[in-house]
Amino acid sequence: MIKNKNISLDLKQFNEILKLVPDNKKAVAKSLITEITFMSKTLGELKKSNRKDRSG
């Protein structure tokens, strides 16, 4: 649940960029932004987990 809230906050930050995308490409842009945001959060969690495994 917290992860979804963080993703939602990040998606809001992309709204300004999304305004620049032509209307006929907004659906694709929204989908890409959602995937990028999810992958970024997931990668951050994996890096944190990896550091924890190495140190402990």
Contacts in CASP RR format, 6 or more apart in sequence:
PFRMAT RR
TARGET T0000
AUTHOR 0000-0000-0000
METHOD contacts of the structure
MODEL  1
MIKNKNISLDLKQFNEILKLVPDNKKAVAKSLITEITFMSKTLGELKKSN
RKDRSG
3 41 0 8 1.000
6 41 0 8 1.000
7 34 0 8 1.000
7 37 0 8 1.000
7 38 0 8 1.000
7 41 0 8 1.000
10 37 0 8 1.000
10 40 0 8 1.000
10 41 0 8 1.000
11 33 0 8 1.000
11 34 0 8 1.000
11 37 0 8 1.000
14 33 0 8 1.000
14 37 0 8 1.000
17 33 0 8 1.000
18 26 0 8 1.000
18 29 0 8 1.000
18 30 0 8 1.000
18 33 0 8 1.000
21 29 0 8 1.000
END
